[in-house]
Amino acid sequence: PEADPMLGLLELKLGPGEILLLTTDGVEESRDPEGREFGRGRLLAMLASALGAAALARSIEGTVFVHAGDAPQHDDLT
């Protein structure tokens, strides 16, 4: 059997208090009912004020869903 092709390889060592944030573009592109995107700036601001990885994940999830409100989403949110 053939092996799956490797898309990328990353070796990274994080120090105490450092966070690696990986999201799909659907997080930044999440739109509110008026069509405004959540945006990278807002996501980076949340990262800068993070109190830990678990708290950051919960905060991003909650803030994106509040931002989107009842607007239909056109992309995944991962």
PEKA-V756899 format. One record per residue. RES is the residue in three letters. PSI is psi in whole degrees, 0 to 359 (* if undefined). D_CENTER is the distance of its C-alpha to the mean C-alpha in Angstrom with 1 decimal. Layout:
res:RES psi:PSI d_center:D_CENTER
res:RES psi:PSI d_center:D_CENTER
//
This chain:
res:PRO psi:144 d_center:34.9
res:GLU psi:146 d_center:32.6
res:ALA psi:150 d_center:29.5
res:ASP psi:142 d_center:26.2
res:PRO psi:142 d_center:25.4
res:MET psi:128 d_center:23.1
res:LEU psi:333 d_center:20.1
res:GLY psi:157 d_center:19.3
res:LEU psi:130 d_center:20.1
res:LEU psi:125 d_center:18.5
res:GLU psi:123 d_center:20.3
res:LEU psi:135 d_center:18.8
res:LYS psi:121 d_center:20.3
res:LEU psi:140 d_center:18.5
res:GLY psi:174 d_center:20.8
res:PRO psi:131 d_center:21.0
res:GLY psi:354 d_center:18.3
res:GLU psi:147 d_center:16.0
res:ILE psi:135 d_center:12.4
res:LEU psi:119 d_center:10.6
res:LEU psi:120 d_center:6.8
res:LEU psi:125 d_center:6.0
res:THR psi:164 d_center:3.6
res:THR psi:165 d_center:6.1
res:ASP psi:343 d_center:7.5
res:GLY psi:336 d_center:7.9
res:VAL psi:307 d_center:5.1
res:GLU psi:327 d_center:6.9
res:GLU psi:3 d_center:10.0
res:SER psi:131 d_center:10.3
res:ARG psi:146 d_center:13.8
res:ASP psi:176 d_center:16.0
res:PRO psi:337 d_center:19.6
res:GLU psi:0 d_center:20.9
res:GLY psi:4 d_center:18.6
res:ARG psi:135 d_center:16.6
res:GLU psi:152 d_center:13.1
res:PHE psi:312 d_center:10.4
res:GLY psi:150 d_center:10.2
res:ARG psi:323 d_center:9.1
res:GLY psi:316 d_center:11.7
res:ARG psi:320 d_center:10.5
res:LEU psi:317 d_center:7.0
res:LEU psi:324 d_center:9.5
res:ALA psi:321 d_center:11.9
res:MET psi:321 d_center:10.1
res:LEU psi:318 d_center:9.6
res:ALA psi:331 d_center:13.3
res:SER psi:14 d_center:14.5
res:ALA psi:140 d_center:12.9
res:LEU psi:12 d_center:15.8
res:GLY psi:160 d_center:14.5
res:ALA psi:313 d_center:11.8
res:ALA psi:317 d_center:12.7
res:ALA psi:321 d_center:13.0
res:LEU psi:315 d_center:9.7
res:ALA psi:315 d_center:8.0
res:ARG psi:320 d_center:10.7
res:SER psi:315 d_center:10.4
res:ILE psi:312 d_center:6.8
res:GLU psi:309 d_center:8.1
res:GLY psi:317 d_center:11.4
res:THR psi:320 d_center:10.8
res:VAL psi:318 d_center:9.1
res:PHE psi:324 d_center:12.0
res:VAL psi:316 d_center:14.5
res:HIS psi:314 d_center:13.6
res:ALA psi:328 d_center:14.1
res:GLY psi:229 d_center:17.2
res:ASP psi:6 d_center:19.5
res:ALA psi:137 d_center:18.3
res:PRO psi:138 d_center:18.1
res:GLN psi:140 d_center:14.8
res:HIS psi:0 d_center:15.5
res:ASP psi:168 d_center:12.6
res:ASP psi:160 d_center:10.7
res:LEU psi:94 d_center:7.6
res:THR psi:* d_center:6.5
//
